[in-house]
Each structure stands twice: as structure tokens, then as C-alpha cells.
């Protein structure tokens, strides 16, 4: 028992020695970078003391009006004659997006009759139109299962597109941003950037061939 305790204490001392060595190394890095360790420690302490545990109280309730919904859609302008919605399979929990049809699971729906057919190949397809009510429900986000989340189709019927969205993986972010800027210049569009994503919006419709030079137009999940 004494030997076990002594071995444990030896391991703990070795761990302490390692941490102290690491601490000295990190302080040296701060000093060489001109950063005061004491000042940084004090600043962190102030931030901890000023942390508000009731974060929900800072969320402001904003009424989603028709104007706000239209303004949002103007940033992600896609087809209005069809849209998709998020759906979660009850058996597997798998989530996906499916185009909305007026005849879904009605007597006109082949899938209800047990036929395996894709919606795009269905002779009875009747797409639901994307309207202001659908957009408002999407923005309000009241459904606990996120079934009110909408997916749009950026590629318009005339093979043009008004925007592209990029997902940055934090690898050489500056290079990613420069790529977005270059794409924006190429298709006469306005690049909007953040740390995690890039977004290109054009005031005019660009041919699909131009958009394909910089990305692929597919279903976009708002």
C-alpha cells in the first residue's frame, strides 16, 4: 500500500513539474509577443465577473412582418414555384429535405398506392408555391422538430442564378475570402463575408454557366 501511494505521489510530482515547465514556456511566448500575462489574467477575471448567467434575457423578441420576410428572401432569391421543407423520419431520426407537393399522400399520389417513384418523375406532381406565410413560419422557427425550415432552389427556370453561398472550413481563411472576392468580380456580384461563410449576391441574373465557374447551384437550406 505504501509503495502504491509513493508511486502515485511520484506521478503527481512529475505532472506538476511538467505543468510548471509548460507554464514557463507559455509565459515566455507571451513576453516575446509583447503581451502582459498579468494584464491578460486581470482582463479574464473581469470578464468572468461580468458574465450574465441569464443569457436568454438578452434575446429580443422581434415580430416577423411581411416586410422582413420579403427582405430576407431578397437575399436568397430562388424559385418561387417550388420549395422543399425539412422532415425527420420517425423510425431512424434521419433528417432530409423534400419538395412540397399539393398532392402529397392524396389519392393522386402514386407513393400512397405503394409505387416507388421520384417526385420529379411523377405525372401528378403539383408543386406548392413559396409564399410569404411559409417564409414567416421559417423565420419564426416555432416547430420543435424544425419542420418549418425551408429549402429553396437557387437555379431559376431560365438557367440563371442570383446568389451562391460558401462554407469556409477555417483553412487559409484569407485565401477563401480572396476567392469569394474574385468570384464576385467575375460574375458582377457583391461578396459578403464572415469568419465562417461567404455569400455572393447579384442584382442581375447570371447565366448558369457563369455560376458554375465558381460553384454549383443546388437546393439551398435556409
N, C-alpha and C positions, 0 to 999 in steps of 0.2 A: 504494500500500500504506500509506504514511504517512497519507494522507488518510482511508483506511478505518479505521485504528487510532484516529486522532484523533476521528473521528465516533463510534466505539464508546465511547471513553472519555467523550465528552461525554454520550452517552445514559446511561452508568452513573452519572455525576455527577448528572445530572438525577434519576435514580431514587433515589439516595442522599438528595438534597435533599428529594424527595417523602416518603420514608420517615421522615426526621427530623422533618419538619413534622407528619406523621401521628402520630408518637410523642409529640411535644409536646402535640398536641391530645388524645390519649387519656389522657396523664398528667394533663392539666388536668381532664378529666372525672372521673377517679378522685379527685383532690383535692377537687373540688366535691361529690363524693358522700361525702367523709369516709373514703375508702379509701386506705390507705398502699400506694404502689407497691412500696416496699422490702419490706414485710411480706408482700405477696402474692407477690412474687418468691421470697422465702425459703420460704414455705409450699409453693409449687410445686416448689422444689428438694428439699424434704424428701419430698414425695410421690413424686418421681422416684427418689430414693434408696431408698425403702421399697417400691417396686414389686416384686412377686414374679413372676418370669418363668414359674414353673411354676404357672400358674393351675389346671391340672387337678388338682393335689394337694389343692385346697380343696374339690373336689366329693366329697360324702359319699355312699356307696352305701347306699341305703335299700331294704329289701325291700318290695315291693308286696304287701301282705296283702289278704285278703278284706275286712277292716275298712276299710283305707284306700281300696280301690276303691269300697266302698259309700258311704263318707263323701264321696268325690269326686262320685259320681253323685247324691247327695242335694243337691248344689249345682247340678246341671244336670239336674234331674228331667224327663225326657221320656218318650216312648213306649218301652215295653219289648218290644212285639210286632214291632217293625221297627227297623232301623238301617241306616245306609249306611257304606261304607268308601272310603278314598282309593284311587284307581287311576291309574296313569300309562300312557298309550298309548305303546307301544314305538316306533311309527313316527314320531310327532310330538313326543313328550315332554310332551304336554298332560296336565295333571292334572285330575281331577274326582272327584266322589263319587257312588257308585251304591248303590241299595238292595240288600241281600243276600237272595238267594232260594235256597231249598233245591233248586230245580230248574234253577239256572243252568247252561247249557250241557250239560244232560242230554237224554235223548230226549224229555222233556216240554217242552223249551224251544223255542218257535217260532223264536227267533232263530238257533238252531243249524240249523234247517231252511231258513234263508235268508229268513224272513219279517221284514219291518220292522214292529215293533210295540213300543209302550212298555210297560215292565214293569207300570205301573199298570193297563193295559188287558188284560193277559194273563189268560186264563181259568185258566191253570195256576199262577198265582202262589202261592207259599208262603213268606212272609217268614220269615227266620231271626230268632229272638228274641235280644234283647240280654241276655247273661248275664254273670256275674262273670268268666268266663275271657276274654271279649272285652274287658271293661274293663281287666283286668290287663295284657293284651298292649298295649293302647293306652297305658297309663301307663308301662309298661316301655320302650316305643319302641325295640325291638331291630331292627326291619326297616330296612335301609339305604335302601330306597326309600319309607319311610314308609307302606307298605301296611297297617300295623296301626293307622293313625289312623282314629278312628271319628267319624262324624257322627250326631247324634241329631235327632229330630223333636220339638220342644217342644210343638206343638199336640196335645193329647190327644184321644182319640176322642169325649169329651163336649164338645168345643169349649172347653176350658179350658186354661190355661197357668200354669205356676208361676214362670217367670223370663223376663227379657229381658236381652240384652247389647247395650251401646252401644260404638261405636268413636269415640273422640274424635280429631279431626284437628288438635288444638292451636290451634284458632281460638276465641278467647274461652273458654278452659277454664273459667273461673269460671261463665260463663253455662251451659255444658254441665252442670257439676255441679249447678247450681241446677235445671236441667231434670230431671235424674235424681231429685233430692230431691222435686221436685214430683210426678213420676210415681209415686214410691214412696208418697207420701201419698195419691195418687188411687186407687191400687189396693190400699191397705193392705198394703204390702210394705216390705222392708228394703233400702235402697240401699247398695251397697258400691262405693267409688270408688278409682281410682288416677289417675296422670297421663295414661294412655293410653286407659283404658276405664272404662265404668261397668257395673254389674251389679245387677239388681234381682231379689231372691228373695222369694217369698211363702210363708208357712206354709200358706196355704189356696189352693185352686184358683180362679183368677179367670176369669170369662167371657171368651171371645174378644173380645167387643165392647168390654170394658174395656181389654184389652191393645192392641187396635187403636187406641185413643185415644193410645197412647204409642209404638207400634211395630208391626212386622209379625212374626208367628210363622212361621218357615220352618225349613228344615234348618239345624241349628247345628253347626259343625265344632269339636269339642273340641280 
